[in-house]
């Protein structure tokens, strides 16, 4: 966090070892991913920019098929692991009408409220 309105974060995902892909009979290993995001928040406004796969232009999966007679491996492209930019914008609208309850004998307390 840089200050109360702006922050930066980074993440790194690394696949260690081999695993079976869901529904498959081949072992697989996936490419690593580095991500960076920055966000700014002020009152009701929020904006976030995130970049995924900074270290790779294209993602991949390496798959193996090992048996007694055949040893084979290949690299397959994974477009959903490729580099991309994600932008989020959000603004929250205030709603309701603030009311004054200073002279109302039915109200005991000093909390603020709104009427929808």
N, C-alpha and C positions, 0 to 999 in steps of 0.2 A: 504494500500500500504506500503510495507516495504522499497523499494528503487525504482529507476527509471526503473529497469529491472524485478523485482519480486513483485508479489502481491498475497494476500490471501483474499478470501471472503467467507462468510457463508450466508445461507438462511434457513428460517423455514416457512413451510406452515402448517396452522392449519385450519381445517374445523369446523366452529361453527354452531350449530343448525342442522336442518334436511332440506332436499330439495328433490323434486321429480327428479328422474333420467330421462334423456331424453328418451321418448318413453315408459315410465313405469308408473305404478300406485302405486308403493311403495315409501315410504319415505326412504331416505338414508343419511348416515353420513360416511365420509371417514377418513382413518387414517392420522395422521400428518406425515410430512416428514422434515428431517433435512439434508441439503446439505452443502458440503464444497468443495471449489475449490482453486487451486493454479495455477498461470501462470507465465511464464518467457518469456520475449521478449528482443531480442538483435539484432539490425540491421534488417536483413531480416528474422530472425528465430523467430518462435512463438511456444510454447508448453503449453498445459493446461491439467491438470489432475483434474477431478471432481468426487466426490463420492456422490451419492444420497441415501437417506433413511439410514443415519448412525444410527439412533435410532431404526430402525425396519428391521428385516431380511426379512419379508414378509409384503406386504401391504394388506389392507382389506377394505371392505365396509360393514357397518352394515345397513341392510334394515328392515323396519317395514311394517307390513300390519295391520292396525287397522280398525275394523268395529264394528257394534253393537254386533255381536256374536263371532267374532274371533279376537284375539290379538296375533300376531306372529312376531318374529324377528329372524334374522339369520345373521351370519358373513360369508361373501364370500371372498375368496382369490382374490387378484388383482395382478397378476404377474408383470404388468407394473409399479406398485408402489413398487416393491421389491428393495433391495439394488443392485446397479450396479456402475461400474466404467466407466467413459467416458474419453478417451484420444484423444486429438487433437494435431496434428503436422502440421505446415505450414511453408513453405519457399517460399519467393517471389524472383523470378529471376529478376535481372536487365536486361533490354533489350535496344537496340538502341546503337548508336555510338555517343559519344560526339564530337562536332565539334568546331573548333576555327573560329571565325568570325572577328578577329581583323583587317585584311587588306581588308575586303570586302566592297567596297564603297556603295553597295546596302543595307547594314545593318546599322541601326542606333540604338544604344543601347548597353547595356552590359550584357544582360541576357544570362544564359546558356540554351542550348537546345540540343535536340538529334534528330537524323534522323532515321526513322524506315526502 
